[in-house]
Protein backbone atom coordinates (compact mmCIF):
# COMPACT_ATOMS: atom_id res chain seq x y z
CA UNK A 1 0.00 0.00 0.00
CA UNK A 2 1.05 3.61 -0.46
CA UNK A 3 2.89 5.21 2.43
CA UNK A 4 1.10 8.22 4.00
CA UNK A 5 1.87 11.48 2.21
CA UNK A 6 3.31 14.52 3.96
CA UNK A 7 0.69 16.93 5.24
CA UNK A 8 0.70 20.68 4.64
CA UNK A 9 -0.40 21.22 8.23
CA UNK A 10 1.52 20.01 11.23
CA UNK A 11 0.26 16.55 12.25
CA UNK A 12 -0.36 15.33 15.77
CA UNK A 13 2.38 12.86 16.68
CA UNK A 14 1.38 9.37 17.84
CA UNK A 15 3.29 6.61 19.62
CA UNK A 16 1.79 3.14 19.30
CA UNK A 17 2.39 0.39 21.88
CA UNK A 18 1.41 -3.26 21.24
CA UNK A 19 1.18 -2.19 17.61
CA UNK A 20 0.85 -5.70 16.17
CA UNK A 21 0.55 -5.71 12.40
CA UNK A 22 -0.75 -2.12 12.36
CA UNK A 23 -4.56 -2.11 12.29
CA UNK A 24 -4.92 0.51 15.04
CA UNK A 25 -2.16 2.60 13.46
CA UNK A 26 -3.66 2.41 9.96
CA UNK A 27 -6.99 3.59 11.33
CA UNK A 28 -5.33 6.55 13.04
CA UNK A 29 -3.53 7.44 9.81
CA UNK A 30 -6.44 7.04 7.39
CA UNK A 31 -5.54 7.62 3.75
CA UNK A 32 -6.59 4.23 2.38
CA UNK A 33 -9.40 2.69 0.34
CA UNK A 34 -11.76 -0.03 1.50
CA UNK A 35 -14.34 -1.50 -0.88
CA UNK A 36 -14.06 1.52 -3.18
CA UNK A 37 -14.57 3.90 -0.26
CA UNK A 38 -11.85 6.50 0.17
CA UNK A 39 -10.91 6.97 3.82
CA UNK A 40 -9.55 10.48 4.30
CA UNK A 41 -6.05 11.07 5.60
CA UNK A 42 -6.09 12.27 9.20
CA UNK A 43 -3.83 14.80 10.90
CA UNK A 44 -2.09 12.04 12.85
CA UNK A 45 1.41 10.79 12.17
CA UNK A 46 2.82 7.59 13.70
CA UNK A 47 6.15 8.67 15.17
CA UNK A 48 7.01 5.25 16.59
CA UNK A 49 5.50 1.79 17.07
CA UNK A 50 6.54 -1.00 19.45
CA UNK A 51 5.71 -4.69 19.72
CA UNK A 52 7.45 -7.92 20.72
CA UNK A 53 6.42 -9.98 17.67
CA UNK A 54 9.02 -10.36 14.90
CA UNK A 55 6.38 -11.45 12.37
CA UNK A 56 4.35 -8.33 13.12
CA UNK A 57 7.48 -6.26 12.56
CA UNK A 58 7.75 -7.62 9.01
CA UNK A 59 4.07 -7.00 8.25
CA UNK A 60 4.10 -3.52 9.79
CA UNK A 61 7.20 -2.39 7.90
CA UNK A 62 5.79 -3.78 4.65
CA UNK A 63 2.52 -1.90 4.98
CA UNK A 64 2.89 1.06 7.36
CA UNK A 65 6.53 2.12 7.64
CA UNK A 66 9.92 1.63 9.22
CA UNK A 67 9.08 3.25 12.58
CA UNK A 68 8.60 -0.14 14.28
CA UNK A 69 10.82 -1.23 17.18
CA UNK A 70 10.76 -4.85 18.29
CA UNK A 71 10.94 -5.00 22.08
CA UNK A 72 9.39 -6.54 25.18
CA UNK A 73 7.18 -3.83 26.66
CA UNK A 74 7.02 -5.62 29.99
CA UNK A 75 10.62 -4.57 30.61
CA UNK A 76 11.46 -1.92 28.00
CA UNK A 77 11.98 1.43 29.81
CA UNK A 78 9.18 3.92 29.13
CA UNK A 79 11.79 6.67 29.15
CA UNK A 80 13.33 5.13 26.02
CA UNK A 81 10.05 5.20 24.09
CA UNK A 82 9.46 8.07 21.68
CA UNK A 83 7.59 11.02 23.22
CA UNK A 84 4.43 11.99 21.32
CA UNK A 85 1.25 14.04 21.76
CA UNK A 86 -0.96 10.95 21.54
CA UNK A 87 -0.50 7.40 22.81
CA UNK A 88 -2.46 4.47 21.41
CA UNK A 89 -2.30 0.78 22.25
CA UNK A 90 -4.36 -2.38 22.09
CA UNK A 91 -2.88 -4.11 25.12
CA UNK A 92 -3.02 -7.95 25.17
CA UNK A 93 -6.56 -9.23 25.60
CA UNK A 94 -6.15 -12.99 26.14
CA UNK A 95 -6.53 -12.85 29.92
CA UNK A 96 -9.68 -10.72 29.64
CA UNK A 97 -11.40 -12.58 26.78
CA UNK A 98 -14.33 -14.98 27.11
CA UNK A 99 -12.38 -17.56 25.11
CA UNK A 100 -9.05 -17.04 26.93
CA UNK A 101 -7.70 -18.21 30.29
CA UNK A 102 -9.40 -15.24 32.05
CA UNK A 103 -6.60 -14.70 34.54
CA UNK A 104 -7.22 -10.96 34.51
CA UNK A 105 -4.68 -8.90 36.40
CA UNK A 106 -3.27 -11.98 38.12
CA UNK A 107 -1.05 -12.79 35.15
CA UNK A 108 1.98 -10.92 33.86
CA UNK A 109 0.31 -10.61 30.47
CA UNK A 110 -2.83 -9.18 32.08
CA UNK A 111 -0.75 -6.43 33.68
CA UNK A 112 0.89 -5.31 30.45
CA UNK A 113 -1.47 -2.34 30.28
CA UNK A 114 0.93 -0.77 32.80
CA UNK A 115 3.34 -0.12 29.91
CA UNK A 116 0.76 2.43 28.73
CA UNK A 117 0.39 3.85 32.24
CA UNK A 118 4.17 4.18 32.64
CA UNK A 119 4.40 5.97 29.30
CA UNK A 120 1.71 8.43 30.38
CA UNK A 121 3.43 9.02 33.71
CA UNK A 122 6.77 9.88 32.09
CA UNK A 123 5.83 11.52 28.78
CA UNK A 124 2.43 13.05 29.66
CA UNK A 125 0.83 12.88 26.18
CA UNK A 126 -2.20 15.10 25.69
CA UNK A 127 -4.39 12.10 25.01
CA UNK A 128 -4.26 8.32 25.16
CA UNK A 129 -6.48 5.59 23.67
CA UNK A 130 -6.26 2.00 24.93
CA UNK A 131 -8.28 -0.83 23.37
CA UNK A 132 -9.36 -4.25 24.61
CA UNK A 133 -12.17 -6.82 24.54
CA UNK A 134 -15.63 -5.93 25.83
CA UNK A 135 -15.42 -8.59 28.55
CA UNK A 136 -12.90 -6.36 30.32
CA UNK A 137 -15.82 -4.22 31.52
CA UNK A 138 -17.64 -7.08 33.23
CA UNK A 139 -14.85 -9.25 34.66
CA UNK A 140 -14.92 -9.35 38.47
CA UNK A 141 -18.02 -7.15 38.41
CA UNK A 142 -16.14 -4.36 36.67
CA UNK A 143 -13.33 -4.14 39.24
CA UNK A 144 -10.58 -4.88 36.70
CA UNK A 145 -11.64 -1.99 34.46
CA UNK A 146 -11.95 0.25 37.50
CA UNK A 147 -8.40 -0.66 38.54
CA UNK A 148 -6.99 0.07 35.10
CA UNK A 149 -8.78 3.41 34.87
CA UNK A 150 -7.67 4.34 38.40
CA UNK A 151 -4.05 3.71 37.44
CA UNK A 152 -4.34 6.17 34.54
CA UNK A 153 -6.08 8.72 36.76
CA UNK A 154 -3.23 8.45 39.27
CA UNK A 155 -0.70 9.64 36.68
CA UNK A 156 -2.65 12.75 35.72
CA UNK A 157 -5.56 11.89 33.42
CA UNK A 158 -9.31 12.26 33.25
CA UNK A 159 -10.52 8.89 31.99
CA UNK A 160 -13.64 7.39 30.44
CA UNK A 161 -14.40 4.24 28.47
CA UNK A 162 -16.45 3.66 25.34
CA UNK A 163 -18.09 0.36 24.45
CA UNK A 164 -18.26 0.28 20.66
CA UNK A 165 -20.01 -2.25 18.42
CA UNK A 166 -17.94 -2.46 15.23
CA UNK A 167 -20.85 -2.84 12.74
CA UNK A 168 -22.18 0.54 13.91
CA UNK A 169 -19.00 2.04 12.44
CA UNK A 170 -18.98 0.32 9.06
CA UNK A 171 -17.16 -2.89 10.01
CA UNK A 172 -18.88 -5.96 8.49
CA UNK A 173 -18.16 -8.09 11.55
CA UNK A 174 -19.90 -8.60 14.90
CA UNK A 175 -17.18 -7.34 17.21
CA UNK A 176 -17.56 -5.47 20.52
CA UNK A 177 -14.61 -3.56 21.91
CA UNK A 178 -13.77 -1.31 24.85
CA UNK A 179 -11.78 1.88 24.28
CA UNK A 180 -10.33 3.59 27.35
CA UNK A 181 -9.79 7.28 26.62
CA UNK A 182 -7.72 9.64 28.75
CA UNK A 183 -7.14 13.39 28.54
CA UNK A 184 -4.38 15.10 30.52
CA UNK A 185 -5.90 16.90 33.49
CA UNK A 186 -4.66 20.36 32.50
CA UNK A 187 -6.60 20.23 29.22
CA UNK A 188 -10.31 21.16 29.01
CA UNK A 189 -13.05 19.07 27.46
CA UNK A 190 -13.08 15.51 26.16
CA UNK A 191 -13.39 13.71 22.80
CA UNK A 192 -16.97 13.05 21.72
CA UNK A 193 -18.27 9.50 21.47
CA UNK A 194 -17.84 8.52 17.78
CA UNK A 195 -21.05 8.81 15.79
CA UNK A 196 -22.40 5.32 14.88
CA UNK A 197 -23.08 6.20 11.25
CA UNK A 198 -23.99 2.62 10.27
CA UNK A 199 -26.14 1.72 13.27
CA UNK A 200 -29.27 1.31 11.14
CA UNK A 201 -27.50 -0.12 8.09
CA UNK A 202 -24.92 -2.73 9.06
CA UNK A 203 -22.66 -3.95 6.31
CA UNK A 204 -22.86 -7.66 5.59
CA UNK A 205 -20.45 -10.50 4.89
CA UNK A 206 -21.58 -10.62 1.26
CA UNK A 207 -21.04 -6.88 0.91
CA UNK A 208 -17.49 -7.36 2.17
CA UNK A 209 -16.39 -10.45 0.26
CA UNK A 210 -18.98 -11.19 -2.43
CA UNK A 211 -16.73 -9.98 -5.24
CA UNK A 212 -14.11 -12.58 -4.26
CA UNK A 213 -16.31 -15.64 -4.90
CA UNK A 214 -14.74 -16.34 -8.31
CA UNK A 215 -11.18 -15.39 -7.36
CA UNK A 216 -8.97 -18.21 -6.16
CA UNK A 217 -5.50 -16.84 -6.86
CA UNK A 218 -3.44 -13.99 -5.48
CA UNK A 219 -4.47 -11.37 -8.00
CA UNK A 220 -5.81 -10.03 -4.70
CA UNK A 221 -3.23 -10.64 -1.98
CA UNK A 222 -3.83 -13.65 0.30
CA UNK A 223 -7.00 -14.78 -1.50
CA UNK A 224 -5.53 -18.21 -2.32
CA UNK A 225 -4.53 -18.73 1.31
CA UNK A 226 -6.93 -20.63 3.54
CA UNK A 227 -7.06 -23.68 5.77
CA UNK A 228 -8.15 -26.87 4.02
CA UNK A 229 -10.66 -28.21 6.51
CA UNK A 230 -14.03 -29.90 6.36
CA UNK A 231 -16.91 -28.78 8.50
CA UNK A 232 -17.36 -30.44 11.84
CA UNK A 233 -20.59 -32.37 12.37
CA UNK A 234 -21.49 -30.13 15.31
CA UNK A 235 -20.39 -26.64 16.16
CA UNK A 236 -21.67 -23.49 17.77
CA UNK A 237 -20.05 -20.83 19.93
CA UNK A 238 -16.40 -21.73 19.57
CA UNK A 239 -17.08 -24.36 16.92
CA UNK A 240 -17.61 -24.29 13.18
CA UNK A 241 -19.95 -21.67 11.75
CA UNK A 242 -21.21 -20.96 8.26
CA UNK A 243 -21.09 -17.21 7.65
CA UNK A 244 -24.51 -15.66 7.09
CA UNK A 245 -24.39 -13.69 3.87
CA UNK A 246 -26.90 -11.01 4.87
CA UNK A 247 -25.46 -10.23 8.32
CA UNK A 248 -22.15 -8.95 9.70
CA UNK A 249 -19.62 -11.77 10.01
CA UNK A 250 -18.66 -13.60 13.15
CA UNK A 251 -15.77 -12.15 15.14
CA UNK A 252 -12.47 -12.97 13.41
CA UNK A 253 -10.34 -14.61 16.08
CA UNK A 254 -6.57 -14.91 16.26
CA UNK A 255 -6.67 -18.68 16.79
CA UNK A 256 -7.16 -20.69 13.58
CA UNK A 257 -8.90 -23.43 15.58
CA UNK A 258 -11.30 -21.13 17.42
CA UNK A 259 -14.67 -20.62 15.73
CA UNK A 260 -13.88 -21.86 12.24
CA UNK A 261 -15.60 -19.62 9.68
CA UNK A 262 -16.93 -21.18 6.48
CA UNK A 263 -18.03 -19.33 3.38
CA UNK A 264 -21.75 -18.67 3.04
CA UNK A 265 -21.87 -20.14 -0.51
CA UNK A 266 -18.63 -22.02 -1.18
CA UNK A 267 -17.53 -25.34 0.41
CA UNK A 268 -14.46 -23.95 2.15
CA UNK A 269 -13.26 -21.83 5.02
CA UNK A 270 -12.84 -18.11 4.56
CA UNK A 271 -9.55 -17.09 3.00
CA UNK A 272 -7.00 -14.90 4.74
CA UNK A 273 -8.03 -12.01 2.49
CA UNK A 274 -11.70 -12.54 3.30
CA UNK A 275 -10.92 -12.45 7.01
CA UNK A 276 -8.89 -9.29 6.41
CA UNK A 277 -11.88 -7.78 4.59
CA UNK A 278 -14.13 -8.52 7.58
CA UNK A 279 -11.56 -6.63 9.68
CA UNK A 280 -11.59 -3.77 7.08
CA UNK A 281 -7.97 -4.05 6.01
CA UNK A 282 -7.62 -2.68 2.46
CA UNK A 283 -6.62 -5.14 -0.26
CA UNK A 284 -3.33 -3.24 -0.61
CA UNK A 285 -2.41 -4.38 2.93
CA UNK A 286 -0.54 -7.66 2.36
CA UNK A 287 0.09 -10.36 4.95
CA UNK A 288 3.41 -12.06 4.09
CA UNK A 289 3.44 -15.07 6.42
CA UNK A 290 1.84 -18.50 6.80
CA UNK A 291 -1.93 -18.76 7.06
CA UNK A 292 -1.72 -19.41 10.82
CA UNK A 293 0.49 -16.38 11.48
CA UNK A 294 -1.49 -14.13 9.16
CA UNK A 295 -4.79 -15.05 10.79
CA UNK A 296 -3.30 -14.44 14.22
CA UNK A 297 -2.23 -10.94 13.17
CA UNK A 298 -5.60 -10.16 11.58
CA UNK A 299 -7.61 -11.48 14.53
CA UNK A 300 -5.52 -9.56 17.08
CA UNK A 301 -5.80 -6.28 15.20
CA UNK A 302 -8.10 -3.35 15.84
CA UNK A 303 -10.30 -3.05 12.71
CA UNK A 304 -8.93 -0.02 10.84
CA UNK A 305 -12.40 1.45 10.19
CA UNK A 306 -13.29 1.22 13.88
CA UNK A 307 -9.94 2.77 14.82
CA UNK A 308 -10.58 5.49 12.23
CA UNK A 309 -13.89 6.44 13.86
CA UNK A 310 -12.09 6.82 17.19
CA UNK A 311 -9.26 8.75 15.51
CA UNK A 312 -11.65 11.24 13.90
CA UNK A 313 -13.19 11.96 17.30
CA UNK A 314 -9.77 12.41 18.89
CA UNK A 315 -8.62 14.61 16.03
CA UNK A 316 -11.67 16.86 16.41
CA UNK A 317 -10.93 17.25 20.10
CA UNK A 318 -7.23 18.04 19.60
CA UNK A 319 -8.07 20.55 16.86
CA UNK A 320 -10.47 22.31 19.23
CA UNK A 321 -7.74 22.48 21.88
CA UNK A 322 -5.25 23.81 19.31
CA UNK A 323 -7.70 26.48 18.09
CA UNK A 324 -8.55 27.55 21.65
CA UNK A 325 -4.88 27.92 22.53
CA UNK A 326 -4.24 29.84 19.32
CA UNK A 327 -7.06 32.31 20.12
CA UNK A 328 -5.80 32.70 23.68
CA UNK A 329 -2.34 33.56 22.38
Phi, psi and omega in degrees: 000160180290141176287148180304138181277158178293142181263149178286334178256153182296126180279164171273127183282144183230135166250135184244121174255149185055048190291336182057219181279347173117015181297314178299315183295317179298319178298321179288335178278321189065201177074036178221171178247139174224119181051051178066011175260126179275121177265120187295148174292136177271183175265011179268149175226128179281107181283324182199149179224145185223138175195158183273344191273120181292327178292321177297324178302315180298312181296316181298312183293331178291324190250329185252303181165180188273003187279027182261131175243124177276122180198164177265107185287352175287340182229349182289127185297129179300329180296337181271355181273143184300129178285135180214168179284333183228139174243133173232154178183128173264088186292153188310135188254351191305322183276003176242353186277149175304322186263011178256190182287345176057043178277349178058224183279001180283343182258157177297321179294322179294339180263008182293343176303338182294342173296324177290318179298314180298320178299314180297321180298318185275314188262343177049057174299158179296327190210144170228153176225118177245140184238146176198182182287156183294333181297341178303328184285341185249345180301137180050043178057034177086000184292328180294313178298319178300319179296314181298314180296322179297324179294322176290321178299324184292341180255015169108030185231145166270130194231142172217168175229145177246134172257111187245135177261114191306318179301333178294346183242022173092005180271124184278053186204132180285098186217120176258136179219151175259133172242122176263121185247135177227137176241134179303138191299336181279354182259139180279160172074188183199148177301145179281146174304128181305140181287125181280077189297339183249018185300327181258006184210065182296138176284147188253169176302314182296323176301322185283320190234003184302326181288351182265359186303325183257014179249121182236006178243185184264033167298334165243123189308133174073009180285336178276355189260111174203165181278128178277098183215141176274159179291143173287156179296318178241158175167116173215166181068258180268003183267200181289145177218138172270125180300141178264117190303324188262018178226164171301150182289166173292158178302127176284119183258160183281342181264120183297342182258003182255120186047086182282121184265124175254153180295148181288338184233337184255149184277060180202167173287163176294145178283168176300319178295320179296321175295320178296323177297317179297333177272357179069029167284135177293156180297338178286349180270105186265143177250112194267010189248193176293163180301319181297313180293317180298316180294324177299316180294318180295314183293329180279347188282155166281128179303125184307321180292326176291316177299323180296319179299319177293318181298318180298320177296314179295321178297316179301319178295312182295325176296321179295321177296314180300315182293323178295317179293324179294319179294320181296328180286000000 
